[in-house]
């Protein structure tokens, strides 16, 4: 029963989070946007005290079920391990805890977090690793499948599906995601939870609490026949059948050992008494008053409960014309653009885990992973494919780490994240001698007006003049500027956002 409940809850969490990354219509954001907020590291960065306390209590009661029920990267490893087990049954062995690797990795992670070394910090964060895999590898496949269905539906004059763009957001992020997936797949296929119990900083942190959990896997030595099936099916390599001990700091309460014990020698029970199965090898009497299985099932099933609110569905971007035009090249901005709600570049960098959920949720293709070494994989804004529409705040609704705070639409339209800068040598009224004014016509705040290029000659070509005090940096001017490959007007970011 324990294993079945774990599988059901893990499947719900994994499917929900995965679809949240894959979905481009906004439907899943309506129902499961709360799931990323249950991730431990993201809750710590967002200072979500309720979630932090709930996860700690959950671990103190049930053990490290977070790693096998809530963490999508842990669940993904279980999927790989399942196929590895199909290829070769009873493949696991017991091994000692690798303290020499486990705790230094945690120390490096904390130092990277405190010093702002974002690239190293994001590489070690488990939920972020899964998010990058989903965004860079799984979402393009999902979109390609949608486009195939859209072509079929179009053939039958149906609009049940519509085509969407598939584009390479950043090559470094794609390569890192592919390498991460291959390494995790090999480790999980061969050795189960190697990553979780040697590298993952969240797993190491929760291991401090899981040692003292109330419910644990216990041996009944009178029934044990030393068949070793529990050890051979423990993907955490934490059960030593010879000494009848369990390393609770590594046990993720998957239930495989109980499921494969033919003699009923293993129980998931609680109480203040310890048995020889304690990882410190303290020998005491077995707990005679084990918790009833139905009560345990109820407690475990009720550990994950949440609700969701209705929201609007994404709209398909309809900007642009039908003519073939040269692709734009991103300008070199002195200060990177960060989304409205991030408040400042510093707040964004210190809280962002690089999970890229905001990137997958952006309907205007404005957000993409940074190629800068210091901010590698961290989202940045650029306006070659779209602009930050005033009616959209999707990224602020899904960010679980507090890097992008929830922001109301009426506040967003008055939040200045940057200002437009005019580049005279690229402006087509001067280079081609034709009228334009696209930037002024499409500016949502009226921060741009067309003025004569020669103040003393009203007949001279009209060029844009930017009122920086009114500009909010949405990028509509940069995106809709017809100059190619570099726009005649671009947005320079602000380190500190302010309302105008």
Buried (B, 14 or more C-beta within 10 A) or exposed (E): BBBEBBBEBBEBBBBBBBBBBBBBBBBBBBBBBBBBBBBBBBBBBBEBEEBBEBBBEBBBBBBBBBBBBBBBBBBBBBBBBEEBBEEEEEBBEBBEBBEEEBEEBBEBBEEBBEEEBBBBBBBBBBBBBBBBBBBBBBBBEBBEEBBEBBEEBBEEEEEEBBBBEEEEBBEBBBEBBBEBBEEBBEBBBBBBBBBBBBBBBBBBBBBEBBBEBEBBBBBBBEEBEEBBBBBBBBBBBBBBBEEBBBBBBBBBBBBBBBBBBEEEBBBBBBBEBBBBBBBEEEEEEBBEEBBEEEEBBEBBEEBBEEEBEEBEEBEEBEEEEEEEEEEBEBBEBEEBBBBBBBBBBEBBBBBBBBBBBBBBBBBBBBBBBBBBEEBBBBBBBBBBBBBBBBEBBBBBBBBBBBBBBEBEEEBBBBBBBBBBBBBEEBBBBBEEEEEBBBBBEBBBBEBBBBEBBEEEEEEBBBBBEBBBEBBBBBBBBBBBBBBBEBBBBBBBBBEEBEEB
